[in-house]
């Protein structure tokens, strides 16, 4: 998992995770303001921070940006194309199965707002994902009083995920080297076997993990040492002023979409 | 000319790709609907946490198993599932999880998996977490579970109840997603109904064959597990019973 690798090795990894979370979340909230210019400002700001400050290769950032694009594009096309009455003033009209479909000026505007908002927020999400390791996010969530059981389950899932991912990749390679994914029929059969053996492995691993933990004095809670991060007043001040500037910018550029 | 171009582009874009894009992307829903779906999903997750707390207090070993179950669901969603039409998608594991672990447990695990999918794989997002949790971790598993239980009660063969539970659960997940999208984006002439029809139209083309393959896959997996160790499976199936206090 590429994003996770960068989360542990980027240049901003030593910044306090709460500061990064605060920055990503407030900017994301800012993204709800329907203003295309503001959204584009957020996109360029997050992109610049990731590429120049966190030193994430621009190519990697752009490639991950394409991931949610399919959903967004398809959804936007669906919203853009409407059934319109025959005599209406649509920009583009065509008929399909006896229904007149068309794209109107309003539907283009609505889609543009949606597209830019989604792009801006995806960039905020990527800022968090690329700069903050999950382990650090757990520290912040713990101090935010997220229920202990939920957090513990999250930590366990995060740990086991890599174990099972690797196992499934190995099984997949050995199956496909034996032509297990030759056609759709064999693929379903192989996948069924892969999943069931993966499940059995997960089950057995969980049993032996529990035994191993109990042998080491486990009493219902996995205790780990947490890394200490310095709190930077400067960063908090900087983030708050950037958010304020964004608000001013949104106000000055006057809605954009309206 | 223009019309043809537009139409063929739409076909090329839509058909094979929609299958991969099942999570509502980050920032896609307006603020109002983000909050509404958060509120809808929350009680189910809290209920799930309570039932997990009960299970874990009764048998501490289960916590590790639930951790693995969550990771297992995540890995499932990263696998490629060959579909009847030749396109590829990812199994949701919704039905399998609900049958193995019960719907309440799945609401919590599903939410955790969705958080990791957003942060590690860039599928879905934080603002759409509530909406995605509601469709994939609440509606899907609850439907699957109810169908599985109901079919067993009227004495259908096990493969049939598993197949129906998994495929209908899968389908209803997408119906819920279309509903969420249609509510947030009513069509300009036509309103909610027209919009719902549009989104459902796209999902119907791509998701019905996928739901069928997911159903077949779930039957296969549970049969293999049963032949490996029937006892283990019934042991697992005890989880939902305890969680529900049904018997």
Boltz contact constraints between the chains, C-beta under 6 A:
constraints:
  - contact:
      token1: [A, 1]
      token2: [B, 120]
      max_distance: 6.0
  - contact:
      token1: [A, 3]
      token2: [B, 120]
      max_distance: 6.0
  - contact:
      token1: [A, 4]
      token2: [B, 120]
      max_distance: 6.0
  - contact:
      token1: [A, 31]
      token2: [B, 27]
      max_distance: 6.0
  - contact:
      token1: [A, 32]
      token2: [B, 31]
      max_distance: 6.0
  - contact:
      token1: [A, 64]
      token2: [B, 122]
      max_distance: 6.0
  - contact:
      token1: [A, 67]
      token2: [B, 122]
      max_distance: 6.0
  - contact:
      token1: [A, 68]
      token2: [B, 25]
      max_distance: 6.0
  - contact:
      token1: [A, 70]
      token2: [B, 17]
      max_distance: 6.0
  - contact:
      token1: [A, 70]
      token2: [B, 21]
      max_distance: 6.0
  - contact:
      token1: [A, 71]
      token2: [B, 21]
      max_distance: 6.0
  - contact:
      token1: [A, 71]
      token2: [B, 25]
      max_distance: 6.0
  - contact:
      token1: [A, 72]
      token2: [B, 25]
      max_distance: 6.0
  - contact:
      token1: [A, 74]
      token2: [B, 14]
      max_distance: 6.0
  - contact:
      token1: [A, 74]
      token2: [B, 18]
      max_distance: 6.0
  - contact:
      token1: [A, 78]
      token2: [B, 198]
      max_distance: 6.0
  - contact:
      token1: [A, 79]
      token2: [B, 185]
      max_distance: 6.0
  - contact:
      token1: [A, 82]
      token2: [B, 187]
      max_distance: 6.0
  - contact:
      token1: [A, 82]
      token2: [B, 188]
      max_distance: 6.0
  - contact:
      token1: [A, 83]
      token2: [B, 190]
      max_distance: 6.0
  - contact:
      token1: [A, 84]
      token2: [B, 189]
      max_distance: 6.0
  - contact:
      token1: [A, 94]
      token2: [B, 3]
      max_distance: 6.0
  - contact:
      token1: [A, 106]
      token2: [B, 188]
      max_distance: 6.0
  - contact:
      token1: [A, 107]
      token2: [B, 188]
      max_distance: 6.0
  - contact:
      token1: [A, 117]
      token2: [B, 27]
      max_distance: 6.0
  - contact:
      token1: [A, 118]
      token2: [B, 25]
      max_distance: 6.0
  - contact:
      token1: [A, 118]
      token2: [B, 27]
      max_distance: 6.0
  - contact:
      token1: [A, 118]
      token2: [B, 28]
      max_distance: 6.0
  - contact:
      token1: [A, 121]
      token2: [B, 26]
      max_distance: 6.0
  - contact:
      token1: [A, 121]
      token2: [B, 27]
      max_distance: 6.0
  - contact:
      token1: [A, 122]
      token2: [B, 26]
      max_distance: 6.0
  - contact:
      token1: [A, 125]
      token2: [B, 26]
      max_distance: 6.0
  - contact:
      token1: [A, 125]
      token2: [B, 125]
      max_distance: 6.0
  - contact:
      token1: [A, 129]
      token2: [B, 119]
      max_distance: 6.0
  - contact:
      token1: [A, 149]
      token2: [B, 49]
      max_distance: 6.0
  - contact:
      token1: [A, 149]
      token2: [B, 53]
      max_distance: 6.0
  - contact:
      token1: [A, 154]
      token2: [B, 112]
      max_distance: 6.0
  - contact:
      token1: [A, 156]
      token2: [B, 67]
      max_distance: 6.0
  - contact:
      token1: [A, 157]
      token2: [B, 67]
      max_distance: 6.0
  - contact:
      token1: [A, 157]
      token2: [B, 70]
      max_distance: 6.0
  - contact:
      token1: [A, 157]
      token2: [B, 71]
      max_distance: 6.0
  - contact:
      token1: [A, 157]
      token2: [B, 112]
      max_distance: 6.0
  - contact:
      token1: [A, 160]
      token2: [B, 67]
      max_distance: 6.0
  - contact:
      token1: [A, 160]
      token2: [B, 68]
      max_distance: 6.0
  - contact:
      token1: [A, 160]
      token2: [B, 71]
      max_distance: 6.0
  - contact:
      token1: [A, 161]
      token2: [B, 71]
      max_distance: 6.0
  - contact:
      token1: [A, 161]
      token2: [B, 74]
      max_distance: 6.0
  - contact:
      token1: [A, 164]
      token2: [B, 71]
      max_distance: 6.0
  - contact:
      token1: [A, 164]
      token2: [B, 75]
      max_distance: 6.0
  - contact:
      token1: [A, 165]
      token2: [B, 75]
      max_distance: 6.0
  - contact:
      token1: [A, 168]
      token2: [B, 75]
      max_distance: 6.0
  - contact:
      token1: [A, 184]
      token2: [B, 82]
      max_distance: 6.0
  - contact:
      token1: [A, 187]
      token2: [B, 82]
      max_distance: 6.0
  - contact:
      token1: [A, 192]
      token2: [B, 217]
      max_distance: 6.0
  - contact:
      token1: [A, 192]
      token2: [B, 220]
      max_distance: 6.0
  - contact:
      token1: [A, 192]
      token2: [B, 221]
      max_distance: 6.0
  - contact:
      token1: [A, 195]
      token2: [B, 221]
      max_distance: 6.0
  - contact:
      token1: [A, 196]
      token2: [B, 221]
      max_distance: 6.0
  - contact:
      token1: [A, 196]
      token2: [B, 224]
      max_distance: 6.0
  - contact:
      token1: [A, 196]
      token2: [B, 225]
      max_distance: 6.0
  - contact:
      token1: [A, 202]
      token2: [B, 68]
      max_distance: 6.0
  - contact:
      token1: [A, 202]
      token2: [B, 72]
      max_distance: 6.0
  - contact:
      token1: [A, 206]
      token2: [B, 64]
      max_distance: 6.0
  - contact:
      token1: [A, 206]
      token2: [B, 65]
      max_distance: 6.0
  - contact:
      token1: [A, 206]
      token2: [B, 68]
      max_distance: 6.0
  - contact:
      token1: [A, 209]
      token2: [B, 64]
      max_distance: 6.0
  - contact:
      token1: [A, 210]
      token2: [B, 61]
      max_distance: 6.0
  - contact:
      token1: [A, 210]
      token2: [B, 64]
      max_distance: 6.0
  - contact:
      token1: [A, 220]
      token2: [B, 60]
      max_distance: 6.0
